[in-house]
Amino acid sequence: DIQMTQSPSSVFASVGDRVTITCRASQDISTWLVWYHQKPGKAPKLLIYAASSLQSGVPSRFSGSGSGTDFTLTISSLQPEDFATYYCQQANSFPYTFGQGTKLEIK
Amino acid sequence: QVQLQQSGPGLVKPSQTLSLTCAISGDSVSSNSVAWNWIRQSPSRGLEWLGRTYYRSKWYNDYAVSVKSRITINPDTSKNQFSLQFNSVTPEDTAVYYCARAGPKGRAFDIWGQGTMVTVSS
């Protein structure tokens, strides 16, 4: 199975900050990388697919980049509703696997 | 607007079968461009993809190797829904179970059910 490793595990930030989360795959996944965020008690919500494509309805402050094994999710200016846990997921091969999550918390 | 509505028990006894259903509105279980998935989430395992069913002129299934011997995912075209059956459960199968659609964009899970907390306990 492809292992997905996110860093950091948690990050403290303030409204208006720029935040970057990193995801590394244990093997080449091209651009088959997806980003979600999840709030307590809710299902994950799709943000970015194919490494850098913004899902319809997701604010443009979210962006993704990378290919191969190294990927980043950037939030350009944090809003209060962005404090959540962020997950990456590889969609290159089965079984699809997720990172362990990055918890974004208010400083 | 596509929505998924999950139903099923929240408590299952060890060694018994966990059964959940995911009703689809706004899309068809027989769609040729999407796949219908089950995913679970627990503190110990994180998010774990379990399997999927999809239609491409005929029905296909894929399952995670870790659960393949115990899992069945079936479509129900008459009710436009799909189901999960998970046999011989143990307390380690305690988790929140989600159904999700893998849409046509980037194989991503773009629509999720509300989640069902399933506890395996006697």
Interface residues (C-beta under 8 A of the other chain):
Chain A: W32 V34 Y36 K42 A43 P44 K45 L46 Y49 A50 S53 Q55 Y87 Q89 A91 F94 P95 Y96 T97 F98 Q100 G101
Chain B: G46 L47 E48 W49 D62 A64 V65 S66 Y98 A100 K105 G106 R107 A108 F109 D110 W112 G113 Q114 G115
